[in-house]
Amino acid sequence: MTAAPGSAGAPQELDLDAQIAAYQREFPEVDPQVEKVVTALGRLNRRMNVAYGRQLVDLGISNAEWEVLKALVVIGRPYRLGPGDLAKRLGLTPAAMTHRIDRLVAEGLVTRERDEANRVRVIVELTEAGRDKWLQTMRMAAAFEDDLLQDLSPPERATLGDILIRLLRRVETSQPDAGGRLEDLD
C-alpha cells in the first residue's frame, strides 16, 4: 500500500487501489469499478484546482476572480452583466459576489456602474485590463491542459470528452440544482 506524496509529517492519502480496498472491506457491496471512476475524478478535480490556483497566484489573480472574468467573457461583447446574474451563473450568494466584484474593481479588471437606462440596476463590465488578464490566464490554462492530456491521442481525448459530458448530463438531469453551492457550505 503506497501513499500519495505529501509534506513530511502530514497524513497521506491512500493510493486509489488501497482506498477502494478499504471501501470494499467496510462496505462489501461497493462496486470497485464505480468507486475507481468517481474517486479518480474527485482527486483529479481537486488536484487540478490546486494546480490552477498556484498558477493563477503567479499571475496575480485568484481562482474566484478568474471565475468572474470567465463569466463575463463567455457572454460576449460588451462583457456586461448585473451582479445578481453573475452570482447566479457562478452559484454564489449576492454577498460573496459583491466581495469578488469589490476586489476586481480595486484591481481595475472590471467596472461597476449604474445602468443608464435603469438607475436602480448596477452593471459590472470587463475592462480592457480584465480581458488581458483573462487572456493571460487562458494561455496558462491551455498550456497546463495540453500537458495534462499529452499522453492521450486525439481520438482518446474525444472519447474521454464524450464520456465526461455524458456523466455531467446525468448529474445535471438527476440533480438540476447541483450547479450552485450548497448554502451550508458557504
Buried (B, 14 or more C-beta within 10 A) or exposed (E): EEEEEEEEEEEEBBEBEEBBBEBBEEEEEEEEEEBBEEBEEEBEEEEBEEBBEEBBEEEEBBBBBBBBBBBBBEBEEEBBBBBEBBBBBBBBEEEBBBEBBEBBBEBEBBBBEEEEEEEEEBBBBBBEEBBEBBEBBBEBBEEBEEEEBEEEEEEEEEEEEEEEEEEEEEEEEEEEEEEBEEEEEE
